[in-house]
Amino acid sequence: METKQIKKFNIIAIICIVIFCITISPKTLQNDTFYTIKIGEHIIETSTIDMKDPFSWHEDLKYTYPHWLYDTGIYLIYNAGENIATSIGINAETGGMTAIYISTMILASILGILIYKTNVKINQNYIVSFFLSLGVIYLLRNFIAARAQLVSYILFTLEILFIEQFLSTKKKRYAVGLFIIATLIANCHAAVWYLFFILALPYVGEALLIKLMESNLSYRTKRMITNYKIKKLEKTIINIQDENKKNKVNYKIEKLKKQKKELDEKIIRGSLAVKKMEEKSLRIKIERRPNIKWLILVLVICLFSGLLTPQTSFEPYTHMIKLLSGNTTASISEHLPIVLIDSIDTLIILAIILTLLIFTDTKVTYKDFFMLGGLTILTLISRRQVSILALIGVYSINKIITDFISKYDKEGIENKIIKEFVKPYGILVTILVLILCGITFYRPKIKDKYINVALYPVQASEFILNNLNIDNIRLFNNYNFGSYLLYKDIPVFIDSRCDLYSPEFNEKDIFSDALNITGLGVYYEDKFEEYGITHIITNADSKLKMLLEKDNNYTDIYQDDYFWIFQRNILVEK
């Protein structure tokens, strides 16, 4: 195929991917983005990682800053947007949020381009890579947001690309790149640092399995033991004077030598059997990667990247262990096991994988089998991992599809499609489809605001700041909107940094108390007395609001369509 046609197709593909990424990028900010801005601001202002929480009114809470680098970057973007907006006479907050929205679109576009380029580089095709990349971006639509995970997706994609390139070329720059990626993940999103190594395990597992198969380990172990016995008897026979005993020992030596010869033959036959199995295997393709031992060495070195952080608590090594051992994962939806019937995206991915494995005769490498199997298990354990299944599993899916097409395509159908694709009418059709898709995805977002007033207490926060002394009150708030209060400089009872409020990271189980109070799992007055609560802000449709409204010990001092604020009279009178 002509190089010009490939270049034209790549340009068209990248433009389509960028536009698609822009249209699916959300305008409305998520809960975590609010605390991200304030943590970044705190780091910039103090020029330190103090390992303490400055935003809750609880005393002496330790905070490990698991994504301090990302938080700092987001704040700098937000601050730049504020400064630009102020200079041209626009509301500063709007300018900051616009900057974050633009950065999300840029990062999403970078991710989309990297997914496409990695697919092309690994599988050496263009059409399949293009459409699969669009499919992955679509499946990631609910995970693309101004959160640290978006940067992690980019880094994980680069990791797979660098691993593949290192195994095929052994160039040092890819090894250095892997170490840099591991270090960046440790500082941008410490909670997923362990995934860096999990994603490399299929390559290591494949190499170990092939080595085990080819080594005939049981026969070689028996031969080694037999050889040891022969040498030991040969040393013993030198000191034996009795002829009968010497003959007996000689007989044992000969017998052992015969056993050793038989074991040698079995080892040879075993090696031939492996090769025969490889040739006649219907579904498994053994792929030997000569540089795998060097990759293992690189991964061992990358284990030390977790030390290259300003945190003093070895956060990359301990964060996920603490998180999984705590009670927060059982109460946060994205950490719960997936219910397949409620996740169409997951069903689509699993249906594609099963269809390719069952209804095609394409051989699959152990690496791809381990990768798809392992990612599927992770997805079933935690619904948030469906994003990793789509993001990383696509390269194995692409490989299977490409091998299947190559097996039966004798006329070079991909070349023909690309030739038609880059012709004027092909470009026109592509543009029209792209415009249609863009309108479909972007139209619902035209009226979206940066902050959803139904989810976050925008007006209620202004009331608190204008009418209450935030330094002297102890406000109880729900988990879901604590980050917005924090963003507005209002000290909080809890926010969406769930780890901060769990006993694994701090002594108090504030997280469970917050859920029990809002869910009426405990008598609210007892807990409010324990914490010295003076004011409560809660959703207008919450059960807690209904009880407080009828309780003479509480007075509602503010209400709007979505939020109510109550004053606790008992403590105020005291």
C-alpha positions as CSV (number, residue, x, y, z in Angstrom):
1,M,0.0,0.0,0.0
2,E,1.2,3.5,-0.8
3,T,2.6,5.5,2.1
4,K,0.5,8.5,1.2
5,Q,-2.7,6.5,1.6
6,I,-1.6,5.3,5.0
7,K,-0.8,8.9,6.0
8,K,-4.1,10.1,4.8
9,F,-6.0,7.4,6.6
10,N,-4.1,8.0,9.8
11,I,-4.9,11.7,9.7
12,I,-8.6,11.0,9.1
13,A,-8.6,8.4,11.9
14,I,-6.9,10.7,14.4
15,I,-9.3,13.6,13.5
16,C,-12.3,11.3,14.0
17,I,-10.9,10.0,17.3
18,V,-10.2,13.5,18.6
19,I,-13.7,14.8,17.7
20,F,-15.3,11.7,19.2
21,C,-13.3,12.2,22.5
22,I,-14.3,15.8,22.7
23,T,-18.0,15.1,22.2
24,I,-18.1,12.5,25.0
25,S,-16.0,14.5,27.5
26,P,-18.4,15.5,30.3
27,K,-18.8,19.2,31.1
28,T,-20.3,18.8,34.5
29,L,-17.6,18.2,37.2
30,Q,-17.6,15.1,39.3
31,N,-17.4,15.0,43.1
32,D,-13.7,14.2,43.3
33,T,-12.7,17.1,41.1
34,F,-13.7,19.6,43.8
35,Y,-11.4,18.3,46.5
36,T,-8.7,17.8,43.8
37,I,-8.7,21.6,43.2
38,K,-8.4,22.4,46.9
39,I,-5.7,19.9,47.6
40,G,-3.6,21.2,44.7
41,E,-4.1,24.7,46.0
42,H,-3.0,23.7,49.5
43,I,0.1,22.0,48.1
44,I,1.0,25.1,46.1
45,E,0.4,27.5,48.9
46,T,2.3,25.5,51.6
47,S,5.0,24.1,49.2
48,T,4.9,20.8,51.1
49,I,3.2,17.4,51.5
50,D,2.4,17.8,55.2
51,M,0.6,14.4,55.5
52,K,-2.3,16.1,57.4
53,D,-5.8,16.9,56.3
54,P,-6.5,20.6,56.3
55,F,-10.2,20.5,55.2
56,S,-12.2,18.6,57.7
57,W,-13.0,20.0,61.2
58,H,-12.0,16.6,62.8
59,E,-8.7,17.1,64.6
60,D,-5.4,15.5,63.7
61,L,-6.6,13.4,60.7
62,K,-3.6,12.0,58.7
63,Y,-3.8,12.3,54.9
64,T,-1.4,10.6,52.6
65,Y,-2.0,12.6,49.4
66,P,-2.3,9.5,47.1
67,H,-2.5,11.6,43.9
68,W,-0.7,14.8,44.9
69,L,0.9,15.3,41.5
70,Y,-2.4,15.2,39.7
71,D,-4.0,17.4,42.2
72,T,-1.3,20.0,41.8
73,G,-1.6,19.9,38.0
74,I,-5.3,20.3,38.1
75,Y,-5.1,23.3,40.4
76,L,-2.5,25.0,38.2
77,I,-4.9,24.5,35.2
78,Y,-7.8,25.8,37.3
79,N,-5.8,28.8,38.5
80,A,-4.6,29.6,35.0
81,G,-8.3,29.6,33.8
82,E,-9.2,31.9,36.7
83,N,-6.5,34.4,35.9
84,I,-7.4,34.4,32.2
85,A,-11.1,34.9,33.0
86,T,-10.4,37.7,35.4
87,S,-8.2,39.5,32.9
88,I,-11.1,39.5,30.3
89,G,-13.8,40.4,32.8
90,I,-15.4,36.9,33.2
91,N,-16.3,35.2,36.4
92,A,-13.1,33.6,37.8
93,E,-14.7,30.3,38.9
94,T,-16.3,29.9,35.5
95,G,-12.9,30.4,33.9
96,G,-11.2,27.9,36.1
97,M,-13.8,25.2,35.4
98,T,-13.7,25.9,31.7
99,A,-9.9,25.3,31.8
100,I,-10.5,22.0,33.6
101,Y,-13.2,21.1,31.0
102,I,-10.7,21.9,28.2
103,S,-8.0,19.8,29.9
104,T,-10.3,16.9,30.2
105,M,-11.0,17.0,26.4
106,I,-7.3,17.2,25.7
107,L,-6.4,14.3,27.9
108,A,-9.3,12.2,26.5
109,S,-8.1,13.0,23.0
110,I,-4.5,12.0,23.9
111,L,-5.9,8.8,25.3
112,G,-7.9,8.1,22.2
113,I,-4.9,8.7,19.9
114,L,-2.6,6.5,22.1
115,I,-5.2,3.6,22.0
116,Y,-5.3,3.8,18.2
117,K,-1.5,4.1,17.8
118,T,-0.8,1.3,20.2
119,N,-3.3,-0.9,18.4
120,V,-1.6,-0.2,15.1
121,K,1.9,-0.7,16.5
122,I,1.1,-4.0,18.2
123,N,-1.2,-5.6,15.6
124,Q,0.0,-4.0,12.4
125,N,-3.5,-3.1,11.0
126,Y,-5.4,0.1,10.6
127,I,-9.1,-0.5,9.9
128,V,-9.6,-2.9,12.8
129,S,-7.5,-0.7,15.1
130,F,-9.5,2.4,14.1
131,F,-13.0,0.9,14.8
132,L,-11.9,-0.9,18.0
133,S,-10.3,2.3,19.3
134,L,-13.6,4.2,18.8
135,G,-15.4,1.3,20.5
136,V,-13.0,1.5,23.5
137,I,-13.5,5.3,23.8
138,Y,-17.3,4.7,23.8
139,L,-17.0,2.1,26.5
140,L,-14.9,4.5,28.6
141,R,-17.4,7.4,28.2
142,N,-18.5,7.0,31.9
143,F,-15.0,6.9,33.1
144,I,-13.6,10.0,31.3
145,A,-13.7,12.8,33.8
146,A,-11.4,15.3,35.6
147,R,-10.1,12.7,37.9
148,A,-6.7,11.0,38.4
149,Q,-7.9,7.9,36.6
150,L,-7.9,9.6,33.2
151,V,-4.1,10.2,33.5
152,S,-3.7,6.6,34.8
153,Y,-5.5,5.3,31.6
154,I,-2.9,7.2,29.5
155,L,0.0,5.8,31.5
156,F,-1.3,2.2,31.3
157,T,-1.7,2.5,27.6
158,L,1.8,3.7,27.3
159,E,2.9,0.8,29.5
160,I,1.5,-1.8,27.2
161,L,3.1,-0.1,24.2
162,F,6.5,0.2,25.9
163,I,6.4,-3.5,27.0
164,E,5.6,-4.7,23.5
165,Q,8.3,-2.5,22.0
166,F,10.9,-3.5,24.5
167,L,10.2,-7.2,24.0
168,S,10.6,-6.8,20.2
169,T,13.6,-4.4,20.2
170,K,15.2,-4.5,23.6
171,K,15.9,-0.8,23.3
172,K,16.8,0.9,26.6
173,R,14.6,3.9,26.1
174,Y,11.5,1.7,26.5
175,A,12.9,0.2,29.8
176,V,13.6,3.8,31.0
177,G,10.1,4.7,29.9
178,L,8.5,1.9,31.9
179,F,10.3,3.1,35.1
180,I,9.2,6.7,34.5
181,I,5.6,5.4,34.0
182,A,5.7,3.5,37.2
183,T,7.0,6.6,39.1
184,L,4.3,8.8,37.6
185,I,1.5,6.4,38.6
186,A,3.0,6.3,42.1
187,N,2.7,10.0,42.4
188,C,-0.5,10.7,40.3
189,H,-2.7,7.8,41.4
190,A,-1.0,5.7,44.1
191,A,-4.1,3.6,44.6
192,V,-3.7,1.9,41.2
193,W,0.1,1.6,41.2
194,Y,-0.3,-2.2,41.8
195,L,-2.0,-2.4,38.4
196,F,1.2,-1.5,36.7
197,F,2.6,-4.9,37.7
198,I,-0.6,-6.8,37.2
199,L,-0.8,-5.7,33.6
200,A,2.7,-7.1,33.0
201,L,2.0,-10.5,34.7
202,P,0.5,-12.1,31.5
203,Y,3.8,-11.6,29.7
204,V,5.8,-13.1,32.7
205,G,3.2,-15.9,33.2
206,E,3.4,-16.9,29.5
207,A,7.2,-17.1,29.6
208,L,7.2,-19.2,32.8
209,L,4.6,-21.6,31.5
210,I,6.6,-22.1,28.2
211,K,9.8,-22.6,30.1
212,L,8.1,-25.1,32.4
213,M,6.7,-27.0,29.4
214,E,10.0,-27.1,27.6
215,S,12.1,-27.9,30.6
216,N,10.6,-31.3,31.4
217,L,11.2,-30.4,35.0
218,S,10.2,-33.7,36.6
219,Y,12.5,-35.7,34.3
220,R,15.3,-33.2,34.7
221,T,14.9,-33.3,38.5
222,K,15.0,-37.1,38.5
223,R,18.1,-37.1,36.3
224,M,19.8,-34.6,38.5
225,I,19.1,-36.8,41.6
226,T,20.2,-39.9,39.7
227,N,23.4,-38.3,38.6
228,Y,24.1,-37.2,42.2
229,K,23.7,-40.8,43.4
230,I,26.0,-42.1,40.7
231,K,28.8,-39.7,41.7
232,K,28.3,-40.5,45.3
233,L,28.6,-44.3,44.7
234,E,31.6,-43.8,42.4
235,K,33.4,-42.0,45.3
236,T,32.3,-44.6,47.8
237,I,33.6,-47.6,45.7
238,I,37.2,-46.3,45.8
239,N,37.4,-47.1,49.5
240,I,35.7,-50.5,49.3
241,Q,38.1,-53.4,49.6
242,D,35.6,-56.3,49.7
243,E,35.1,-57.6,46.2
244,N,31.5,-58.7,46.7
245,K,30.5,-55.3,48.1
246,K,32.3,-53.6,45.2
247,N,30.4,-55.7,42.7
248,K,27.1,-54.8,44.4
249,V,28.0,-51.1,44.2
250,N,29.0,-51.4,40.5
251,Y,25.7,-53.1,39.8
252,K,23.9,-50.2,41.4
253,I,25.9,-47.7,39.4
254,E,25.1,-49.5,36.2
255,K,21.5,-49.6,37.1
256,L,21.4,-45.9,37.9
257,K,23.3,-45.1,34.6
258,K,20.6,-47.1,32.7
259,Q,17.9,-45.0,34.5
260,K,19.8,-41.8,33.6
261,K,19.9,-42.9,29.9
262,E,16.1,-43.6,30.0
263,L,15.5,-40.2,31.6
264,D,17.6,-38.5,28.8
265,E,15.4,-40.2,26.2
266,K,12.2,-39.1,28.0
267,I,13.5,-35.5,28.1
268,I,14.1,-35.7,24.3
269,R,10.7,-37.2,23.7
270,G,9.1,-34.6,25.9
271,S,10.7,-31.8,23.9
272,L,9.5,-33.4,20.7
273,A,6.0,-33.8,22.2
274,V,5.9,-30.1,23.0
275,K,6.9,-29.1,19.5
276,K,4.3,-31.6,18.1
277,M,1.6,-30.2,20.4
278,E,2.6,-26.7,19.2
279,E,2.2,-27.7,15.6
280,K,-1.1,-29.5,16.0
281,S,-2.7,-27.3,18.7
282,L,-6.0,-26.0,17.4
283,R,-6.4,-23.0,19.8
284,I,-3.0,-22.3,21.5
285,K,-0.1,-20.5,19.8
286,I,3.2,-20.6,21.7
287,E,4.9,-17.2,21.3
288,R,8.5,-17.1,22.6
289,R,9.7,-13.6,23.5
290,P,13.5,-13.6,23.7
291,N,13.8,-10.4,25.8
292,I,11.3,-11.5,28.5
293,K,14.1,-12.0,31.1
294,W,15.2,-8.4,30.6
295,L,11.6,-7.3,31.0
296,I,11.4,-9.2,34.3
297,L,14.6,-7.3,35.4
298,V,13.0,-4.0,34.5
299,L,9.9,-4.8,36.4
300,V,12.0,-5.7,39.5
301,I,13.7,-2.3,39.2
302,C,10.3,-0.6,38.8
303,L,9.3,-2.0,42.2
304,F,11.6,0.7,43.7
305,S,9.7,3.5,41.9
306,G,7.2,3.5,44.7
307,L,9.9,5.0,46.9
308,L,10.2,8.1,44.6
309,T,7.4,10.0,46.2
310,P,7.3,12.9,48.8
311,Q,5.0,10.8,51.0
312,T,6.6,9.4,54.1
313,S,4.2,6.4,54.5
314,F,5.2,4.3,51.5
315,E,1.8,5.0,50.1
316,P,2.1,3.2,46.7
317,Y,2.9,0.0,48.6
318,T,0.3,0.2,51.3
319,H,-2.7,2.3,50.0
320,M,-4.6,-0.5,48.2
321,I,-3.9,-3.0,50.9
322,K,-5.4,-0.7,53.5
323,L,-8.3,0.2,51.2
324,L,-9.2,-3.5,50.5
325,S,-8.9,-4.4,54.1
326,G,-11.3,-1.7,55.2
327,N,-15.1,-1.3,55.0
328,T,-15.3,1.5,52.4
329,T,-15.1,-0.7,49.3
330,A,-18.3,-2.5,50.4
331,S,-20.2,0.8,50.5
332,I,-19.0,2.6,47.4
333,S,-20.7,1.5,44.2
334,E,-17.6,1.5,41.9
335,H,-15.8,-0.9,44.2
336,L,-18.6,-3.4,44.4
337,P,-18.7,-6.7,42.4
338,I,-20.4,-6.1,39.0
339,V,-24.0,-7.3,38.3
340,L,-23.8,-8.3,34.6
341,I,-27.4,-7.7,33.9
342,D,-27.1,-4.1,34.9
343,S,-23.9,-3.5,32.9
344,I,-24.6,-3.7,29.1
345,D,-21.0,-2.5,28.3
346,T,-19.5,-5.4,30.2
347,L,-21.9,-7.9,28.6
348,I,-20.8,-6.5,25.2
349,I,-17.1,-6.9,25.9
350,L,-17.5,-10.4,27.3
351,A,-19.8,-11.4,24.4
352,I,-17.1,-10.3,22.0
353,I,-14.4,-12.2,23.9
354,L,-16.4,-15.4,24.1
355,T,-17.5,-15.2,20.4
356,L,-13.8,-14.9,19.3
357,L,-12.7,-17.7,21.5
358,I,-15.6,-20.1,20.7
359,F,-16.6,-19.4,17.2
360,T,-13.3,-18.7,15.5
361,D,-10.5,-21.1,14.8
362,T,-7.8,-18.5,15.5
363,K,-4.9,-19.6,17.7
364,V,-4.5,-17.5,20.9
365,T,-1.2,-16.9,22.7
366,Y,-0.9,-17.7,26.4
367,K,-0.3,-14.0,27.0
368,D,-3.6,-13.0,25.4
369,F,-5.5,-15.8,27.2
370,F,-4.0,-14.8,30.6
371,M,-4.6,-11.1,29.9
372,L,-8.3,-11.5,28.9
373,G,-9.0,-14.0,31.6
374,G,-7.3,-11.9,34.4
375,L,-9.0,-8.7,33.3
376,T,-12.3,-10.5,33.3
377,I,-11.8,-11.7,36.8
378,L,-10.8,-8.2,38.0
379,T,-14.0,-6.8,36.3
380,L,-16.2,-9.4,38.1
381,I,-14.6,-8.4,41.4
382,S,-14.9,-4.7,41.0
383,R,-17.2,-2.9,38.5
384,R,-14.7,0.0,38.1
385,Q,-12.3,-2.5,36.4
386,V,-14.5,-2.8,33.4
387,S,-12.6,0.3,32.1
388,I,-9.3,-1.6,32.4
389,L,-10.9,-4.6,30.6
390,A,-11.9,-2.4,27.7
391,L,-8.7,-0.3,27.7
392,I,-6.1,-3.1,27.9
393,G,-8.1,-6.1,26.6
394,V,-8.6,-4.4,23.2
395,Y,-5.1,-5.3,22.1
396,S,-5.6,-9.0,22.6
397,I,-9.0,-8.8,21.0
398,N,-7.5,-7.0,18.0
399,K,-4.8,-9.6,17.8
400,I,-7.3,-12.4,17.6
401,I,-9.4,-10.6,15.0
402,T,-6.4,-9.7,12.9
403,D,-5.1,-13.3,12.9
404,F,-8.6,-14.5,11.9
405,I,-8.8,-12.0,9.0
406,S,-5.2,-12.8,7.9
407,K,-6.0,-16.5,7.8
408,Y,-8.9,-16.2,5.4
409,D,-8.3,-12.9,3.6
410,K,-6.2,-13.7,0.5
411,E,-7.1,-10.5,-1.4
412,G,-6.0,-7.8,1.0
413,I,-9.3,-6.5,2.0
414,E,-7.8,-3.9,4.4
415,N,-5.9,-2.3,1.6
416,K,-9.0,-2.0,-0.5
417,I,-11.0,-0.5,2.3
418,I,-8.3,2.1,3.0
419,K,-8.0,3.0,-0.7
420,E,-11.8,3.7,-0.7
421,F,-11.6,5.4,2.6
422,V,-9.2,8.1,1.5
423,K,-11.1,8.9,-1.7
424,P,-13.1,12.1,-1.7
425,Y,-16.5,10.3,-1.3
426,G,-15.0,8.1,1.5
427,I,-13.8,11.2,3.3
428,L,-17.3,12.9,2.8
429,V,-19.2,9.9,4.2
430,T,-16.8,9.7,7.2
431,I,-17.3,13.5,7.9
432,L,-21.1,13.1,7.7
433,V,-21.1,10.1,10.1
434,L,-18.7,12.0,12.4
435,I,-21.0,15.0,12.5
436,L,-24.0,12.8,13.2
437,C,-22.2,11.0,16.1
438,G,-20.9,14.3,17.4
439,I,-24.4,15.8,17.5
440,T,-25.8,12.6,19.1
441,F,-23.3,12.7,22.0
442,Y,-22.9,16.5,22.4
443,R,-26.5,17.7,22.0
444,P,-27.5,16.5,25.5
445,K,-24.6,18.4,27.0
446,I,-25.2,21.8,25.4
447,K,-27.3,23.0,28.4
448,D,-25.1,21.3,31.0
449,K,-23.5,23.5,33.7
450,Y,-20.1,22.9,35.3
451,I,-21.9,22.3,38.7
452,N,-25.1,20.3,39.0
453,V,-27.2,22.3,41.5
454,A,-29.3,19.2,42.2
455,L,-26.3,17.2,43.4
456,Y,-24.2,19.9,45.0
457,P,-25.3,22.6,47.6
458,V,-24.4,25.7,45.5
459,Q,-26.9,28.1,47.1
460,A,-26.8,26.5,50.5
461,S,-23.0,27.0,50.6
462,E,-23.4,30.7,49.9
463,F,-25.9,30.8,52.8
464,I,-23.4,29.1,55.1
465,L,-20.6,31.5,54.2
466,N,-22.8,34.6,54.5
467,N,-24.7,33.7,57.7
468,L,-22.6,31.3,59.8
469,N,-19.2,31.5,61.3
470,I,-17.5,28.5,59.6
471,D,-14.7,28.6,62.2
472,N,-17.0,28.0,65.1
473,I,-19.5,25.5,63.8
474,R,-19.4,21.7,63.4
475,L,-21.3,20.9,60.2
476,F,-22.6,17.4,59.5
477,N,-22.9,16.7,55.8
478,N,-23.5,13.8,53.5
479,Y,-20.7,11.9,51.8
480,N,-21.8,12.7,48.3
481,F,-21.5,16.4,48.4
482,G,-18.8,16.9,51.0
483,S,-16.1,17.7,48.4
484,Y,-18.1,20.7,47.1
485,L,-18.4,22.1,50.6
486,L,-14.6,21.6,51.0
487,Y,-14.1,23.4,47.6
488,K,-16.1,26.4,49.0
489,D,-13.7,26.5,52.1
490,I,-16.4,25.1,54.4
491,P,-14.9,22.6,56.9
492,V,-16.6,19.2,56.4
493,F,-17.6,16.2,58.4
494,I,-16.8,13.9,55.5
495,D,-16.1,14.1,51.7
496,S,-15.4,11.6,48.9
497,R,-11.8,10.9,50.1
498,C,-13.2,7.7,51.7
499,D,-9.8,6.4,52.8
500,L,-9.2,9.5,55.0
501,Y,-12.2,8.7,57.2
502,S,-11.7,4.9,57.6
503,P,-9.9,3.3,60.6
504,E,-7.3,1.8,58.4
505,F,-5.9,5.3,57.7
506,N,-7.0,7.0,60.9
507,E,-8.2,5.7,64.2
508,K,-11.8,6.8,63.9
509,D,-14.4,5.1,61.7
510,I,-16.0,8.4,60.5
511,F,-17.0,6.8,57.2
512,S,-19.3,4.2,58.8
513,D,-20.7,6.8,61.2
514,A,-21.6,9.1,58.2
515,L,-23.3,6.3,56.4
516,N,-25.2,5.1,59.5
517,I,-26.4,8.6,60.3
518,T,-27.7,9.3,56.8
519,G,-29.1,5.8,56.4
520,L,-30.7,5.9,59.9
521,G,-28.7,2.9,61.0
522,V,-28.1,4.7,64.4
523,Y,-29.9,7.2,66.4
524,Y,-28.7,10.5,64.9
525,E,-28.9,12.5,68.2
526,D,-26.4,10.1,69.9
527,K,-23.8,10.6,67.1
528,F,-24.4,14.3,66.9
529,E,-23.8,14.5,70.6
530,E,-20.6,12.4,70.3
531,Y,-19.2,14.7,67.6
532,G,-20.5,17.9,68.9
533,I,-22.5,18.7,65.8
534,T,-24.0,22.2,65.6
535,H,-25.5,22.2,62.1
536,I,-26.7,19.7,59.6
537,I,-27.0,20.0,55.8
538,T,-28.8,17.3,54.0
539,N,-30.8,16.5,50.8
540,A,-34.3,17.8,50.7
541,D,-35.6,14.3,50.0
542,S,-33.6,12.5,52.6
543,K,-35.0,10.5,55.5
544,L,-32.8,12.4,57.9
545,K,-34.4,15.6,56.8
546,M,-37.9,14.2,57.4
547,L,-36.9,13.3,61.0
548,L,-35.1,16.5,61.8
549,E,-38.0,18.6,60.5
550,K,-40.3,17.0,63.1
551,D,-37.7,17.2,65.9
552,N,-38.1,20.1,68.3
553,N,-34.4,20.1,69.1
554,Y,-33.6,21.2,65.5
555,T,-34.6,24.3,63.6
556,D,-34.4,24.6,59.8
557,I,-32.6,27.8,59.0
558,Y,-32.3,27.3,55.2
559,Q,-34.1,25.4,52.5
560,D,-34.2,25.2,48.8
561,D,-35.4,22.7,46.2
562,Y,-32.5,20.3,46.9
563,F,-31.0,21.0,50.3
564,W,-32.0,21.9,53.8
565,I,-29.8,23.2,56.7
566,F,-30.8,22.6,60.3
567,Q,-29.4,24.1,63.5
568,R,-29.1,21.9,66.5
569,N,-30.7,23.9,69.3
570,I,-29.4,21.9,72.3
571,L,-25.7,22.6,71.6
572,V,-26.3,26.2,70.5
573,E,-28.1,27.0,73.8
574,K,-25.2,25.4,75.7
